[in-house]
Amino acid sequence: MLRAVLKLCCGITYPHLRSMTGLQRVALAVFGLEIAHLQSRGQMPLPTEAVEQRMATLADEDVFYLKQGEAALNEALKIVESEDGWELETAEKNGDVIYSKVLTGNRKVFRLEAELNASPEELHEILFFRVEEMHEWNPSVRRIKVLKHVGRNTMVTHEVSSEMAGNLIGQRDFLSVRHSSKRESRVYLGGASTRLESLPPLPGFVRAEDGPTCIILHPLQDRPDRSRFIWLLNIDVKGWLPQSLVNKALPRAQADFTKHLRRRLAAQNSENNRC
């Protein structure tokens, strides 16, 4: 823990990062507690100059991903919360609704709204902290690998998708930063495409770009064990594909994802009842 906090603190002391006052206060507070704890046990060695330089370099990268994740979430929330331009795309029999909106640059985004039989905390665990297990219940995902953690609430992931829209949209891979935030009773998950020089696009795959995108989870007023699920899907699948095909495939993918998530939750609830 100390190493991670040290890297973060070193990074935010640079002049161009001093504007992150909220993060700096939190990091320094945690850092101070950790130092006091280690000093009381006589386990606080002084780092060498080389180690300090290495920490500072790593901290720059960590702060880059942290800032990118936070910015993606905030930008996605602005899109979701804007009331202008949304049109009904589909309305499912189970009450799920998908809206669409065309952004500047002619990109179409989709907003799904549903109710799920799980608390925001349970969904937070499944969709964020256990994201590497998503392929076990979502057939549209072949695998997700966490490449890097930045604290508890930010990570860099590599995802390989299955084919979509009756195999008309081939496999894609995604390199993304994911960020989560909890504000009062609500949980927010955000993300966007990022870069990592050590992981170029895979041979035979098209690297798609996602984001800014987000999921909002909040408990129902009379049922805190159930959640309102709002998902902004904002993705450029790349490749030479008719946009009309893509615009039909994406809301279908949202509906399918929600269906598989419900099955995952039902299986979990059944297992919990047996215990």
N, C-alpha and C positions, 0 to 999 in steps of 0.2 A: 504493500500500500504506500509506503514511504517513497519508494522509487517513483511511482506514478504521480504522487502529489508533488514531489520535487521537480519532475519534468514539467508539470503544469505550471508551477510557480515560476520556474526559470523562464518559461516561455512568455508569461504575461508581464514580466518585468521589463521587456523590451519596450522602447518608447512607442512604437507603432501599435502596441497592444494595450497600452494603459487605459484606453477607453473602456475596457471590459471590467469596470469597477465592481459590478456585482459578483462576477465569477472570481475576481481577484480576492475579494473579501472572504468568500466561502473557502477558496483554496488555501489562503493563508491561515484561516482559522483551523482548518483540519490539519494543516502542516504544523502549526504550533502545538496542537494537542499531541500529534505523533512524536514530535521532538521531545516534548516534556516527558512523555511516557518512556521513550528510549533512554533519555538522559538519566531518568530515575533508576533505570536498570543497568546503567553503564554500558549501553550498546549503541552509542552515537558516534561512530567514527567520522572524522573529517574527510570529505572527498578530495581527491587530487584534482589538479587543474584539468587534466585530460578527461577525468570522469565528469567534471562540471561542464566542460565543453560538449561532451557527448550528450549529457542530459538536456542542455540548452537546445541542441540540434533536434533531438527527439521531441522536445516540448513544442518547437515550432510546428512540426508535423501534426502533433496531437491537437494543438489549438486550431490549426487549419481545419481539421475535420470537425472539431467541436463547433466552430463558428459556422461552418458550412451546414451542419445539421440543424443548428438553431435557425439559421436564415431560411433554410428550405421549409421548415415547419411554419415559421411566421408568414412566409410568402404564400404557402398553401392555404393557411387559415384565412388570409385575406380573400383568396379566390372563393373559398367555400362560403364565407360569411357575406360576400357581396350578393345582394338580392337581384341584381339586374342581369338579364340575358339568359336565365335558365329556362329550358324547355323540357317538357316531359318526354322521356325517351321510351321507357317501358314501365308497366305496372304489373307486378306478379300477383298471382292469386293469393299468395300467403301474406300480402301486404307490403312486400318490398317494392321500393320505387327507385327508378334511376332517372336522373335528369342529365341533360347535356348543355354545354355552353361553349361557344367559340371564342377563344382568346385572341389577343393581338398576334398576328403572324399566322392566323388561320388554323391554329391547332385546336382540336376539339377535346374537351375534358369531360369527365363523367363523374357524377356524384350519386352514390348509392346510399339510401337510407333504409334501415331495417331495425328490428328488435331481436335481440338474442337472449337465450336463456342462460346467461352467465353474468357475473358481476364485472365491472371494468377491471378490477384487479386480476380476475381469472383470465380475461382476454388479453390483458397486458402481458401476463406470463406466457401465454401460448403464442401470441403474435410477435413478441419482441424478445423476451429472455430465452425462449425455446424455439427461436426461428429456425435453427438448424434441423429441427424435427419436422418441418412443414411438409417435406416430401412424403412423410408417412401417412398423411391424411389428405393432401392436396395433389391430385394427379397431374396438375398443370406445372408442377415444379419437379424437376429431376433431382436437384440438390441445391442447398444453400450452405455456404461455408463462411464463418466469421473469420476474417483475416486479421482484424485488429480491434481491440477494445480501447476506448478512451473513457476512463472512469466506468461508471455503471450504466450510464444512459446514452452513450454514443458508441457506434461500432461501424466498421467498414465490412461489407459483405460482398461475396461473389455468388451470383445466382445463375443457374442454368435452367431454362424453362423447357417444357415439352412443346410439341407443336400445337397450334391453335386453329380454330375455325375449320375443322375437318381436314387438318394437315395442310391447308392453304397457306398458313403463316408458319414458316419453319421455325426450328429451334433458335432461340436467342439466348445471349448471356448478358448479364447486367453487373456492373460494378457500382455499388451504391454506398452512400453514407446514410445510416439510420440513427434517428435521435428520438428519445422519448422524454416526456415532461408530464408531471402531475400538478394540477392546479385545483385546489379544493377537492371536490369529489370527481373531477374529470381527469381522464388520461388522454394525452395527445401523442400520437406517433407520426413522425415526419421523415421524409427522406428525399434524396435526389441522387442523380448520377455523380460520380466523383472520378478521380484519376489516381492511378497507382502504376508507376513506371515498370514495376516488376511483374505486372499482370496485364499484358496486351491482350487484345481480342483473341479468342481461341480459334485455331484453324477449323474451317468448316462451319463456323458460327457467325452470325451477324450480331454485333454488339448494339443493343438497343439503349435508349436513353430514357430515364424516367425522372419525373419530378419537375418542379416541386410537387410532392404528393403528401397526403396525410390521412390519418384515421382519427376520428374523435369518438371517445367512449365515455358515456355518462349514464349513471343509474336512472332508472325510471323513478318518478316521484313517489309512487306508491309501492314499488317493488325494487328495493336496492339490490336484490339478487339477479335482476335482469338489466340489460343495457340497451341504450339507444346507440346504434352503430352507424356512423357516417363515414363514408370512404370516398375521398377524391382520387380518382385515377387519372393520371396525367402522364402519358407515355408516347414516345416516338419510336415505333418498332423498326425504323430504318428499312433499307432494302427497297427493291422496286415492286411496290405493291399498290394496287388501286386504293385510294383513300376511302372510297365507299366501302370496300371490303373490310378495311381496318376499323372503320366507324361502326360497322355491324358486329365485328368480332369482340371488341373491347367491352361493351356492356354485357354481352353474353358471358364473357370471362368473369366479370364481376358477379353476375348471378350464380355462375357455377362455383366460384370461390366461396360465396356465402352459403351455398347448399352444402359443400363439403365441410365448411367450418361448423355448421349446425350438426352434421353427423359426428364430427369430432367431439363436440360438446355433449351430445347425447350419449356417446360411448363412455365419456369420462363420468357423466352423472350416473350412468348405470353401474360403472365400476365402483363409484363411491357408495352407492346404495348397497351393494353387495358387502362392502366392508363394514 
